[in-house]
Amino acid sequence: MQEMVAYCGLVCTECPTYKATKKNDNKARAKIAEEWSRQYQHTFKTEDINCNGCLAVGNVQIGYCKVCEIRKCGADRKVLNCGYCVEYPCDKLNNFHTRVVKAKAKLEAIRNKK
């Protein structure tokens, strides 16, 4: 499977929801829903656990990804991810990366290869 890097730098293809969706694995979906319900103190149902990845066309993204400002901006700018954006890094991305350092490192690696 080819790696899919979201606009923010998260790797969609490493996400358990993405993997469960691609395999159409309801057992994995149920396990993820149970784990995430505990972790995020929000009720997730098995049918909520579906995502084709940030870069997929359509509206099959998990939870917040459907309304993510970073995702919308990247799609509007038609970049592969924010690592390719001329305005990298922006305030939205910097705020996100204070919580998700791994995603920042991924985008930095992409920029360094350009």
C-alpha positions in Angstrom: 0.0 0.0 0.0 1.4 3.4 -1.0 1.8 5.9 1.9 -0.9 8.6 2.0 0.2 11.8 3.9 -2.6 14.1 5.0 -2.3 17.8 4.4 -1.3 18.2 8.1 1.4 15.5 8.0 -0.4 12.7 9.6 0.0 9.4 7.7 -3.5 8.2 6.8 -2.3 4.8 5.7 -1.0 4.2 9.3 -4.4 5.0 10.8 -6.4 2.0 12.1 -9.6 3.5 10.8 -8.2 3.8 7.3 -6.9 0.2 7.5 -10.3 -1.1 8.7 -12.1 0.8 6.0 -9.8 -0.6 3.3 -10.2 -4.1 4.6 -14.0 -3.6 5.3 -13.2 -5.1 8.7 -16.2 -4.7 11.1 -14.4 -6.5 13.9 -11.5 -3.9 13.7 -14.1 -1.1 13.5 -15.8 -2.3 16.6 -12.5 -2.5 18.5 -11.5 1.0 17.4 -14.9 2.5 18.3 -14.6 1.0 21.8 -11.1 2.2 22.3 -11.7 5.7 21.0 -14.9 6.0 23.0 -12.9 5.5 26.2 -9.9 7.6 25.0 -11.9 10.6 23.8 -14.8 10.3 26.1 -17.2 10.5 23.1 -19.4 7.7 21.9 -18.2 6.1 18.7 -20.3 3.5 17.0 -18.9 0.8 14.7 -20.5 2.5 11.7 -18.6 5.7 12.6 -15.3 4.1 11.9 -14.9 4.8 8.2 -12.3 6.8 6.4 -10.7 6.8 2.9 -8.0 9.2 4.0 -7.6 12.9 4.0 -6.8 13.2 0.3 -9.7 11.1 -0.9 -12.4 12.8 -2.9 -15.8 12.7 -1.3 -16.9 12.8 2.3 -15.7 9.5 3.8 -13.4 10.9 6.4 -13.4 10.2 10.2 -15.0 12.7 12.5 -13.1 16.0 12.6 -11.3 15.3 9.4 -14.6 16.1 7.5 -14.5 19.7 8.8 -10.7 20.2 9.3 -9.6 23.7 8.3 -6.1 22.5 7.3 -7.6 19.8 5.0 -9.9 22.4 3.4 -7.1 24.9 2.9 -4.8 22.2 1.3 -7.5 21.0 -1.0 -8.3 24.6 -2.0 -4.7 25.3 -2.8 -4.4 22.0 -4.7 -1.2 20.9 -2.9 -0.3 17.3 -2.2 0.1 18.3 1.5 1.1 21.4 3.4 4.8 20.5 3.0 4.4 21.7 -0.6 2.6 24.9 0.2 4.4 28.2 -0.5 3.0 29.6 2.8 4.3 26.7 4.9 4.1 26.8 7.9 1.0 28.8 8.6 -0.7 29.5 12.0 -3.3 26.7 11.6 -0.6 24.2 11.0 1.7 25.5 13.8 -1.2 25.3 16.3 -1.9 21.7 15.2 1.7 20.7 15.4 2.1 21.8 19.0 -0.1 18.8 19.8 1.0 16.4 17.0 4.8 16.7 16.7 5.1 13.5 14.6 3.0 15.2 11.8 5.3 18.2 11.8 8.4 15.9 11.5 6.7 14.2 8.5 6.1 17.5 6.7 9.6 18.7 7.5 11.1 15.5 5.9 9.0 16.1 2.8 10.2 19.7 2.5 13.8 18.7 3.0 13.4 16.3 0.0 12.1 19.0 -2.3 
